[in-house]
């Protein structure tokens, strides 16, 4: 299945730029329905997902048009279809993976992006730089004292520019398929957060950190100014909804995976990626004020962008073993507007954290090698 998904991703990016099978989304959906009906006359069951920058309403429209064009069930083996709304540089795409017994087919139907602007400012790019890679999962990474700290499910490792690395056991191996951890470095002070464990100490000539069992909240940063305290559900991979803002406001919200802040008139507002797949907008009082669809579960806030404001990095929704991408957005009138083209990764992004310096760190696992790689993400203003 991993090879199958990788092939689909390759088709999306390698499809000829000039190819066009339809004038718009509805035409592309009808074209897929025609190909499906020609291939087999049996009933069609379809699932849908959105990996594009288009809103979920467009996926709903594609589903309705496809099912309308397919019509009622006919005699024959059932066809299982998986339809993905995607995009490349010049086109939006509908990709169908169809199965009928042991047989499979893949069809792609695209339509031009037209005059719709791809980004808010084409002079901005998101730069990805490889920092470190290893076989063991990387939960977080931070630079400290002429070296870097790497947090894994079992250890905190200080890799120095000179000298052998120093490792500290931070607790028992984290249970679960999706372990999470967070590093926070302020000067020579170090904090490491793991499910049910907190570590505090310093890194100077040596790594001097003590860890103990604790349920105290994690410190979540967004950009270089916004901080949120959030309680992590120790036996899960999400935050349980108990939060404290930097001005001392305590709130109970829906369970969420990650958080990022952005500036609005009157102060900071927050975004939370909820466990149900939606991204919720909360105003300065931490009251629900809208939602954003089409993002993955990991977001991070950067420092000021080229034009001011506070950009948000977001992964895209998708399967755990598929290639991923991170894209920068501005929040305009409580809607997400792309700031720069998406930055692709070889596999799923397993962690995305903001740092106090205003940049971000993304960790990706390569399904071909099973190795983990950490990347620094920064905004570049092209003048």
C-alpha positions as CSV (number, residue, x, y, z in Angstrom):
1,X,0.0,0.0,0.0
2,X,2.9,2.4,0.7
3,X,4.2,1.9,-2.8
4,X,0.7,2.4,-4.2
5,X,0.3,5.7,-2.4
6,X,3.8,6.8,-3.4
7,X,2.9,6.1,-7.1
8,X,-0.3,8.2,-6.8
9,X,1.8,11.1,-5.4
10,X,4.3,10.8,-8.2
11,X,1.5,10.9,-10.8
12,X,0.1,14.1,-9.3
13,X,3.4,15.9,-9.6
14,X,4.6,14.4,-12.9
15,X,1.3,14.9,-14.9
16,X,2.2,17.1,-17.9
17,X,1.6,20.7,-17.1
18,X,-0.3,21.4,-20.3
19,X,-2.7,18.4,-20.0
20,X,-6.3,19.3,-19.5
21,X,-9.4,17.1,-19.5
22,X,-12.0,19.5,-18.3
23,X,-12.8,23.2,-18.1
24,X,-13.8,23.2,-14.4
25,X,-14.3,21.0,-11.3
26,X,-17.7,19.7,-12.4
27,X,-16.3,18.7,-15.8
28,X,-13.4,16.9,-14.2
29,X,-15.8,15.0,-11.9
30,X,-18.0,14.0,-14.8
31,X,-15.0,12.8,-16.8
32,X,-13.9,10.5,-13.9
33,X,-17.5,9.2,-13.7
34,X,-17.5,8.4,-17.4
35,X,-14.2,6.5,-17.2
36,X,-15.5,4.6,-14.2
37,X,-18.7,3.6,-15.9
38,X,-16.9,2.6,-19.0
39,X,-14.5,0.4,-17.1
40,X,-17.2,-1.5,-15.1
41,X,-21.0,-1.6,-14.8
42,X,-21.2,-2.6,-11.1
43,X,-22.2,-0.4,-8.2
44,X,-19.7,2.2,-7.2
45,X,-18.7,3.1,-3.6
46,X,-16.5,6.1,-3.3
47,X,-14.5,7.9,-0.5
48,X,-13.2,11.4,-0.8
49,X,-10.3,13.5,0.6
50,X,-8.9,17.0,0.0
51,X,-5.1,17.5,-0.4
52,X,-5.4,20.8,-2.2
53,X,-5.6,24.4,-1.1
54,X,-9.3,24.6,-2.2
55,X,-12.0,24.7,0.6
56,X,-13.9,21.6,1.6
57,X,-17.0,23.0,-0.2
58,X,-15.2,22.2,-3.5
59,X,-14.7,18.6,-2.5
60,X,-18.4,18.4,-1.6
61,X,-19.2,19.8,-5.1
62,X,-17.0,17.2,-6.7
63,X,-18.6,14.4,-4.8
64,X,-22.1,15.5,-5.8
65,X,-21.2,15.9,-9.4
66,X,-19.4,12.5,-9.6
67,X,-22.3,10.6,-7.9
68,X,-24.9,12.4,-10.1
69,X,-22.9,11.4,-13.2
70,X,-22.4,7.8,-12.1
71,X,-26.2,7.3,-11.8
72,X,-27.9,4.2,-10.2
73,X,-26.1,0.8,-9.7
74,X,-25.9,-1.7,-12.5
75,X,-25.1,-5.4,-12.6
76,X,-21.6,-6.5,-12.0
77,X,-18.7,-6.5,-9.4
78,X,-18.6,-3.6,-7.0
79,X,-16.1,-0.8,-7.8
80,X,-14.3,0.8,-4.9
81,X,-13.2,4.3,-5.8
82,X,-11.0,6.7,-3.8
83,X,-11.1,10.2,-5.1
84,X,-8.5,12.9,-4.1
85,X,-8.8,16.6,-4.8
86,X,-5.2,17.7,-5.4
87,X,-3.2,20.3,-7.4
88,X,0.1,21.0,-9.2
89,X,1.6,24.2,-10.4
90,X,-0.8,24.8,-13.2
91,X,-3.9,22.7,-12.5
92,X,-6.3,21.5,-9.9
93,X,-6.7,17.7,-10.1
94,X,-9.2,15.0,-9.3
95,X,-7.3,11.7,-8.9
96,X,-9.3,8.4,-8.8
97,X,-7.9,5.1,-7.6
98,X,-10.5,2.4,-8.5
99,X,-10.5,-1.2,-7.5
100,X,-12.6,-4.0,-8.9
101,X,-11.7,-7.3,-7.3
102,X,-8.0,-7.8,-8.0
103,X,-8.0,-5.2,-10.8
104,X,-7.0,-1.5,-10.3
105,X,-7.1,1.6,-12.3
106,X,-5.9,5.2,-11.8
107,X,-7.4,8.2,-13.7
108,X,-6.5,11.9,-13.4
109,X,-8.7,14.7,-14.6
110,X,-7.5,18.3,-14.3
111,X,-8.7,21.8,-14.9
112,X,-6.6,25.1,-15.1
113,X,-6.0,27.2,-12.0
114,X,-7.1,30.2,-14.1
115,X,-6.6,33.7,-12.6
116,X,-7.0,32.5,-9.1
117,X,-3.8,33.8,-7.3
118,X,-1.7,30.9,-5.9
119,X,-0.2,33.1,-3.2
120,X,-0.9,36.4,-1.5
121,X,2.6,37.6,-2.3
122,X,4.6,35.7,-5.0
123,X,7.8,37.3,-3.6
124,X,7.7,35.1,-0.5
125,X,9.0,31.6,-0.2
126,X,9.2,29.1,2.6
127,X,12.7,27.7,2.9
128,X,13.4,24.1,4.1
129,X,16.9,23.2,5.4
130,X,17.9,19.7,6.6
131,X,19.3,19.9,10.2
132,X,19.6,16.3,11.3
133,X,18.5,12.7,10.5
134,X,18.6,9.4,12.4
135,X,16.8,6.1,12.7
136,X,15.1,6.7,16.0
137,X,12.1,9.0,16.1
138,X,12.8,12.7,16.5
139,X,10.2,14.4,18.7
140,X,11.8,17.8,18.7
141,X,15.1,19.5,18.1
142,X,16.6,22.8,19.3
143,X,19.9,24.6,19.1
144,X,21.8,25.2,22.4
145,X,25.4,26.0,23.6
146,X,27.3,25.4,20.3
147,X,25.4,22.3,19.6
148,X,21.9,21.0,19.3
149,X,19.5,19.1,21.5
150,X,17.5,16.2,20.1
151,X,14.5,14.8,21.9
152,X,13.6,11.2,21.2
153,X,10.9,9.0,22.9
154,X,13.6,7.7,25.4
155,X,16.5,10.3,25.5
156,X,17.5,13.9,25.4
157,X,20.7,14.0,23.4
158,X,23.1,17.0,23.3
159,X,25.1,16.8,20.1
160,X,28.1,19.2,20.4
161,X,30.1,20.8,17.7
162,X,33.2,19.4,19.4
163,X,33.2,16.3,21.5
164,X,31.1,13.2,21.9
165,X,27.3,13.5,22.2
166,X,25.9,13.4,25.7
167,X,22.6,11.5,26.3
168,X,20.2,11.6,29.2
169,X,17.5,9.1,29.7
170,X,14.2,11.0,30.1
171,X,11.9,8.2,31.1
172,X,10.3,5.0,29.9
173,X,9.6,4.7,26.2
174,X,6.5,6.5,25.3
175,X,3.6,4.2,24.5
176,X,1.5,4.7,21.4
177,X,1.9,4.8,17.6
178,X,2.3,8.6,17.5
179,X,4.7,9.7,20.3
180,X,5.0,13.4,21.0
181,X,7.5,15.6,22.9
182,X,8.4,19.3,23.1
183,X,11.7,21.1,23.7
184,X,12.0,24.7,24.9
185,X,15.4,26.4,25.1
186,X,15.8,29.9,26.6
187,X,19.4,31.0,26.9
188,X,21.1,28.1,28.7
189,X,17.8,26.9,30.3
190,X,16.3,23.8,28.9
191,X,12.8,22.3,29.3
192,X,11.6,19.0,27.8
193,X,8.0,17.9,27.9
194,X,6.9,14.3,27.4
195,X,3.6,12.6,28.2
196,X,3.6,12.5,32.0
197,X,7.2,13.7,32.3
198,X,8.8,17.2,32.5
199,X,12.6,17.9,32.5
200,X,14.3,21.1,33.6
201,X,17.9,22.1,33.7
202,X,20.8,23.9,31.9
203,X,23.2,23.2,29.0
204,X,26.6,24.8,29.3
205,X,29.8,22.9,29.5
206,X,27.6,19.8,30.1
207,X,24.0,18.8,29.9
208,X,22.6,19.1,33.5
209,X,18.9,18.2,33.4
210,X,16.6,16.5,35.8
211,X,13.4,14.7,34.8
212,X,10.4,13.8,37.0
213,X,6.8,12.5,36.6
214,X,4.5,15.5,36.2
215,X,1.2,16.5,34.7
216,X,2.0,20.2,34.5
217,X,1.0,21.9,31.3
218,X,3.3,22.1,28.2
219,X,4.5,25.5,27.1
220,X,3.4,26.1,23.5
221,X,5.0,29.0,21.6
222,X,3.8,30.7,18.5
223,X,6.1,33.1,16.7
224,X,8.3,35.0,19.1
225,X,5.6,36.6,21.3
226,X,2.6,34.3,21.9
227,X,2.6,31.6,24.6
228,X,-0.1,29.1,25.6
229,X,-0.1,26.6,28.5
230,X,-1.9,23.4,27.5
231,X,-2.4,20.1,29.4
232,X,-1.3,17.1,27.4
233,X,-3.4,13.9,27.7
234,X,-0.6,11.5,28.9
235,X,-2.1,8.3,27.4
236,X,-3.1,10.0,24.1
237,X,-1.4,12.2,21.5
238,X,-3.4,15.4,22.0
239,X,-4.0,18.2,24.4
240,X,-7.1,17.6,26.7
241,X,-8.5,21.2,26.2
242,X,-7.4,22.8,29.5
243,X,-5.4,25.9,28.5
244,X,-4.1,29.1,30.1
245,X,-3.3,32.2,28.0
246,X,-0.2,34.4,28.6
247,X,-2.5,37.0,30.4
248,X,-3.7,34.3,32.8
249,X,-7.0,33.5,31.2
250,X,-8.1,29.9,32.0
251,X,-10.4,28.1,29.5
252,X,-11.6,24.6,28.7
253,X,-11.8,24.0,25.0
254,X,-12.2,21.0,22.6
255,X,-9.4,18.5,22.5
256,X,-6.7,19.5,20.0
257,X,-3.4,18.5,18.5
258,X,-1.6,21.8,18.0
259,X,-2.0,25.6,18.4
260,X,-0.8,28.8,16.7
261,X,-1.6,32.5,17.2
262,X,-2.2,35.3,14.7
263,X,-2.7,39.0,15.1
264,X,-6.1,40.6,14.6
265,X,-7.3,44.1,15.3
266,X,-7.5,44.3,19.1
267,X,-4.8,41.6,19.9
268,X,-4.0,38.0,19.4
269,X,-6.3,35.2,18.3
270,X,-5.6,31.5,18.3
271,X,-6.0,28.6,16.0
272,X,-6.5,25.0,17.3
273,X,-6.4,21.9,15.2
274,X,-9.1,19.8,16.7
275,X,-9.2,16.0,17.0
276,X,-12.2,15.9,14.6
277,X,-10.1,17.3,11.8
278,X,-11.3,20.9,11.8
279,X,-9.2,23.9,12.7
280,X,-11.0,26.3,15.1
281,X,-10.5,30.0,15.3
282,X,-10.7,31.5,18.8
283,X,-10.8,35.2,19.5
284,X,-8.8,37.1,22.2
285,X,-11.2,35.8,24.9
286,X,-10.7,32.3,23.6
287,X,-14.3,32.0,22.4
288,X,-15.1,30.2,19.1
289,X,-15.1,32.6,16.2
290,X,-15.0,30.5,13.1
291,X,-13.2,27.6,11.5
292,X,-10.8,26.7,8.7
293,X,-11.0,23.5,6.7
294,X,-8.4,21.7,4.6
295,X,-5.5,21.7,7.0
296,X,-3.8,18.7,8.7
297,X,-3.3,18.2,12.4
298,X,0.0,20.1,12.8
299,X,0.3,23.9,12.7
300,X,2.9,26.4,13.9
301,X,3.1,30.2,14.1
302,X,6.1,32.0,12.7
303,X,7.4,35.5,13.6
304,X,6.6,38.5,11.5
305,X,6.4,37.9,7.8
306,X,7.8,40.0,4.9
307,X,4.7,42.2,5.0
308,X,4.1,42.1,8.8
309,X,1.4,40.0,10.4
310,X,2.0,36.5,11.8
311,X,2.2,33.6,9.2
312,X,0.8,30.2,10.1
313,X,2.4,27.0,8.9
314,X,0.1,24.1,8.3
315,X,0.5,20.5,7.1
316,X,-2.1,19.1,4.7
317,X,-4.5,16.3,5.6
318,X,-3.7,12.9,4.3
319,X,-2.8,9.3,5.3
320,X,-0.1,8.6,7.9
321,X,2.2,6.9,5.3
322,X,1.9,9.3,2.4
323,X,4.1,12.2,1.4
324,X,3.2,15.5,3.1
325,X,3.7,19.2,2.6
326,X,3.9,22.3,4.8
327,X,2.5,25.6,3.5
328,X,2.5,29.2,4.9
329,X,-0.8,31.1,5.3
330,X,-2.0,34.5,6.3
331,X,-5.3,34.8,8.2
332,X,-7.3,37.4,6.4
333,X,-10.8,38.1,7.6
334,X,-10.6,34.8,9.4
335,X,-9.9,32.9,6.2
336,X,-6.6,31.2,5.3
337,X,-4.8,32.8,2.3
338,X,-1.6,31.0,1.0
339,X,1.5,33.1,1.4
340,X,3.9,30.8,-0.5
341,X,3.9,27.6,-2.5
342,X,3.8,24.4,-0.3
343,X,7.1,22.8,0.6
344,X,7.0,19.0,0.0
345,X,8.4,16.3,2.2
346,X,9.4,12.7,1.3
347,X,6.9,11.3,3.8
348,X,4.5,12.2,6.6
349,X,5.3,15.2,8.8
350,X,5.4,13.7,12.3
351,X,6.1,16.9,14.2
352,X,5.8,20.7,13.6
353,X,6.9,23.1,16.3
354,X,7.4,26.8,16.5
355,X,10.5,28.2,18.2
356,X,11.0,31.4,20.2
357,X,13.3,32.7,17.4
358,X,10.3,33.0,15.1
359,X,11.2,30.0,12.8
360,X,9.8,26.5,13.0
361,X,11.0,22.9,13.0
362,X,9.4,20.1,11.0
363,X,10.2,16.4,11.4
364,X,9.4,13.9,8.5
365,X,9.7,10.2,8.3
366,X,10.8,8.8,4.9
367,X,8.7,5.6,4.2
368,X,11.4,4.3,1.9
369,X,14.2,4.3,4.6
370,X,12.1,4.6,7.8
371,X,14.6,7.3,8.9
372,X,13.5,10.6,10.6
373,X,14.8,13.9,9.4
374,X,14.4,17.3,11.1
375,X,14.2,20.5,8.9
376,X,14.4,24.2,9.8
377,X,11.6,26.2,8.1
378,X,12.0,30.0,7.6
379,X,10.3,32.6,5.6
380,X,12.4,34.2,2.8
381,X,11.5,37.6,1.4
382,X,12.6,37.8,-2.3
383,X,13.1,41.4,-3.2
